[in-house]
Amino acid sequence: MPETMLPDLIARLDRIADLLERHTPPAGPPADRLDEAVAFLWRRDRGWGGAAHLVPVRDPLFVRFDQLRNIDGPRSLVERNTRQFVQGLPANNVLMTGARGTGKSSLVRACLDAFHKDGLRLIEVEKQHLDDLPEIVDRVRRRPERFIIFCDDLSFEDGETGYKGLKTVLDGSIAGPSANVLIYATSNRRHLVTERAADNLSHYRDDSGELHPGDTVEEKTSLSERFGLWTHFYSFSQDEYLAVVAQWLGHYHYDAATIDAARQEALQWALSRGARSGRIARQFASDYAGRHPLQACV
């Protein structure tokens, strides 16, 4: 190589080294920072070569128990179970199933609101990361706080295997269950894993060649049974729906006469969506408040 080209080559190598240094993260993933918040999201960061960590939620969405309507039965069960848990008493993993928008996720947030001062913490885990559940449990096992691992809108289609990680935590492994961790899951399905008519046929070999496929079906359908507490949420009646609409319009400072006048619009709103639920009631109230703003609206 001609000597005249050497300085240019060295300069280029220096620029490449500088770029690599600036864009290469420090060794190891970020710390979980469990002392910084009461709610966390489990995230797997591509920049860390697949390593995952707990991300603090700075402003969690709190819901008070007295804001929940038409779910007195499930609320009583889940609140009691959570109180037992934070007091160090035996408690169960919880599966909440039922109609969309009826308050399942809000009930979990209400538990955090009511008990976070007693040491309750919430970790939300997305379905695609359920295989990480044993790792999450291991990270918090020796912490003094009580952790609810929250899995929202849970269901499994054919070919998905995340339910195996969930079963490991629900059943316990060779390490044994952690006394400071519970699983709270919500689902629109009574059975978390898709079932098909063919699954129930009395055959011993399926088209893919699997012997005794009924054993696999049993493994999937028994997942729900591994939750010690199972409660169901039902669709709202018309009166229940209107009561929630009134509550939300009251939140926006509308008076009783205005709320009564909005009833027909609220019913038409629900009819256009094919369901009545707390979520739909809140959405109607937000739309109504936006179309008919008041000076005192918040």
C-alpha positions in Angstrom: 0.0 0.0 0.0 1.4 3.4 -0.9 2.4 5.4 2.1 0.4 8.4 0.9 -2.8 6.3 1.4 -2.0 5.2 5.0 -3.2 8.4 6.8 -6.5 8.3 4.9 -7.0 4.7 5.9 -6.2 5.4 9.5 -8.7 8.3 9.6 -11.4 6.1 8.2 -10.8 3.4 10.7 -10.9 6.0 13.5 -14.3 7.2 12.3 -15.6 3.6 12.2 -14.3 2.9 15.7 -15.9 6.1 17.0 -19.3 5.2 15.5 -19.1 1.7 17.0 -18.3 3.1 20.4 -21.2 5.5 20.3 -23.8 3.0 19.2 -22.7 0.0 21.3 -24.6 -0.2 24.6 -22.7 -0.8 27.8 -22.4 -4.4 28.9 -25.5 -6.0 30.4 -29.1 -5.0 30.4 -30.6 -2.2 32.5 -31.4 -2.9 36.1 -35.0 -3.6 37.0 -35.3 -0.6 39.4 -38.0 -2.2 41.5 -37.8 0.6 44.1 -38.8 3.3 41.7 -42.5 2.5 41.1 -45.5 0.4 42.0 -46.3 -0.9 38.5 -44.0 -2.3 35.9 -44.0 -3.5 32.3 -41.9 -6.5 31.3 -40.0 -5.5 28.1 -37.6 -7.4 25.9 -35.2 -4.9 24.4 -33.7 -5.8 21.0 -30.7 -3.5 21.7 -29.7 -5.9 24.5 -29.5 -9.0 22.4 -32.8 -10.3 23.6 -32.3 -9.5 27.3 -35.4 -8.4 29.2 -36.0 -6.1 32.1 -38.8 -4.5 34.2 -39.7 -1.0 33.1 -41.2 1.3 35.8 -44.6 2.8 35.0 -44.3 6.4 36.2 -48.0 7.3 36.1 -50.1 4.1 36.5 -53.8 4.2 35.8 -55.4 3.9 39.2 -59.1 2.9 39.6 -60.9 3.0 42.9 -63.2 0.1 43.9 -66.1 2.5 44.4 -65.8 3.5 40.7 -66.6 0.0 39.6 -70.3 -0.8 38.8 -72.3 -4.0 38.2 -69.5 -6.4 39.2 -70.1 -6.7 43.0 -69.6 -10.4 43.0 -66.3 -10.6 41.2 -65.1 -7.4 43.0 -65.8 -9.0 46.4 -63.9 -12.2 45.6 -60.9 -10.6 44.0 -60.6 -7.8 46.7 -60.7 -10.4 49.4 -58.2 -12.6 47.7 -55.8 -9.7 47.2 -56.2 -8.6 50.8 -55.2 -12.1 52.0 -52.2 -12.0 49.7 -50.8 -8.6 51.0 -51.4 -9.8 54.6 -49.2 -12.8 54.0 -52.1 -15.2 54.1 -52.8 -18.0 51.6 -54.3 -16.7 48.4 -55.1 -18.0 44.9 -54.1 -17.1 41.3 -57.1 -15.5 39.6 -58.7 -15.9 36.2 -61.3 -13.3 35.2 -63.3 -14.2 32.2 -66.3 -12.7 30.4 -67.7 -10.0 28.1 -65.5 -7.3 26.7 -65.3 -4.0 28.6 -67.1 -5.2 31.7 -64.3 -4.2 34.2 -61.9 -7.1 34.4 -58.7 -5.1 33.8 -60.1 -2.2 35.9 -60.6 -4.5 38.8 -56.9 -5.4 38.7 -56.0 -1.7 38.7 -58.4 -1.1 41.6 -56.5 -3.8 43.6 -53.2 -1.9 43.0 -54.9 1.4 44.0 -56.2 -0.1 47.2 -53.2 -2.1 48.3 -50.0 -0.5 46.9 -49.4 1.2 50.2 -49.4 -2.2 51.8 -46.6 -3.4 49.5 -48.5 -4.6 46.5 -46.8 -4.3 43.1 -48.1 -5.0 39.6 -46.1 -6.4 36.7 -47.9 -6.5 33.3 -46.6 -9.2 30.9 -47.7 -9.5 27.3 -48.8 -12.8 25.9 -45.7 -13.2 23.7 -43.5 -13.0 26.7 -45.2 -15.6 28.9 -42.3 -18.0 28.5 -40.4 -15.4 30.6 -42.7 -15.9 33.6 -40.3 -18.3 35.5 -37.5 -15.7 35.0 -39.7 -12.9 36.3 -40.7 -14.9 39.4 -37.1 -15.7 40.1 -36.1 -12.0 39.9 -38.7 -10.9 42.6 -38.7 -14.1 44.7 -36.6 -12.6 47.5 -38.2 -9.1 47.4 -40.2 -7.9 50.4 -43.1 -6.7 48.3 -46.0 -8.7 47.0 -46.2 -9.0 43.2 -49.3 -9.6 41.0 -48.2 -10.6 37.5 -51.0 -9.3 35.3 -51.7 -11.0 31.9 -54.4 -9.1 30.1 -56.7 -10.5 27.4 -55.3 -13.9 27.5 -56.0 -16.6 24.9 -54.1 -19.1 22.8 -54.5 -20.2 19.2 -53.3 -23.3 17.6 -49.5 -23.5 17.5 -48.9 -21.0 20.4 -46.9 -22.4 23.2 -46.8 -19.5 25.7 -49.3 -21.3 27.9 -46.5 -23.8 28.9 -44.6 -21.0 30.7 -47.8 -20.0 32.4 -48.5 -23.5 33.5 -45.0 -23.8 34.9 -45.6 -20.8 37.2 -49.1 -21.8 38.1 -48.1 -25.4 39.0 -44.8 -24.6 40.5 -41.5 -26.1 39.3 -38.7 -27.9 41.1 -37.9 -24.5 42.8 -41.4 -24.4 44.2 -43.9 -21.5 44.0 -43.0 -18.1 45.2 -45.0 -16.9 48.2 -44.9 -13.3 47.1 -46.2 -13.8 43.5 -49.7 -14.4 42.1 -50.9 -14.5 38.6 -54.0 -12.4 37.7 -55.2 -13.0 34.1 -58.2 -11.8 32.1 -59.7 -13.4 29.1 -62.9 -13.1 26.9 -62.9 -16.9 26.8 -63.9 -19.4 29.5 -61.3 -21.8 28.1 -58.0 -20.0 27.3 -56.9 -22.4 24.5 -58.9 -22.8 21.3 -60.9 -26.0 21.2 -62.2 -27.6 18.0 -64.8 -30.3 17.5 -62.1 -32.6 16.1 -60.3 -32.4 19.5 -63.0 -34.4 21.1 -63.1 -37.3 18.7 -62.1 -40.6 20.1 -59.1 -41.2 17.9 -55.6 -42.2 18.8 -53.7 -40.7 15.9 -54.1 -37.4 14.2 -53.4 -36.3 10.6 -49.9 -35.1 11.6 -49.0 -38.5 13.0 -49.2 -37.7 16.7 -50.2 -40.6 18.8 -52.8 -40.0 21.5 -53.5 -36.4 20.6 -56.2 -36.4 23.3 -53.4 -36.1 25.8 -52.3 -32.8 24.2 -55.8 -31.5 24.2 -56.2 -32.3 27.8 -52.9 -30.4 28.6 -54.3 -27.3 26.9 -57.9 -27.3 28.1 -56.8 -27.9 31.7 -55.0 -24.6 31.8 -58.0 -22.7 33.3 -58.3 -25.2 36.1 -54.9 -24.3 37.4 -56.2 -20.9 38.6 -57.5 -21.3 42.1 -60.0 -18.5 41.8 -62.2 -18.2 38.6 -64.8 -15.5 38.3 -67.0 -14.5 35.4 -68.1 -11.0 34.2 -71.5 -10.7 32.4 -72.7 -8.2 29.8 -74.6 -5.2 31.3 -78.3 -4.9 31.2 -79.8 -1.7 29.8 -80.3 -0.2 33.2 -76.8 -1.2 34.3 -75.3 0.4 31.2 -77.2 3.6 31.7 -76.1 3.8 35.3 -72.5 3.7 34.2 -73.2 6.3 31.5 -74.7 8.5 34.3 -71.6 8.0 36.4 -69.3 9.1 33.7 -71.4 12.1 32.7 -71.4 13.0 36.3 -67.6 12.8 36.2 -67.8 15.5 33.5 -70.0 17.6 35.8 -73.3 17.3 33.9 -76.5 17.8 36.0 -79.2 15.2 36.4 -81.5 16.8 33.8 -78.8 16.7 31.1 -77.8 13.1 32.0 -81.5 12.0 31.7 -81.8 13.8 28.3 -78.7 11.9 27.1 -80.2 8.4 27.8 -81.5 7.9 24.2 -78.2 8.9 22.6 -76.4 6.6 25.0 -78.6 3.7 24.0 -78.2 4.4 20.3 -74.4 4.5 20.9 -74.5 1.0 22.5 -76.7 -0.3 19.7 -74.3 0.9 17.0 -71.5 -1.1 18.8 -73.6 -4.2 19.4 -72.9 -4.4 23.1 -73.4 -2.7 26.5 -70.4 -2.4 28.8 -68.6 -0.1 31.0 -66.0 0.6 28.3 -68.7 1.6 25.8 -70.4 3.8 28.5 -67.1 5.6 29.1 -66.5 6.1 25.3 -70.0 7.5 24.9 -69.5 9.9 27.8 -66.2 11.1 26.3 -67.8 11.7 23.0 -70.8 13.5 24.5 -68.5 15.7 26.7 -66.5 16.6 23.6 -69.6 17.5 21.6 -71.3 19.4 24.5 -68.4 20.9 26.5 -69.0 22.6 29.9 -66.9 25.3 31.4 -66.4 23.0 34.5 -65.4 19.9 32.5 -62.2 18.2 33.5 
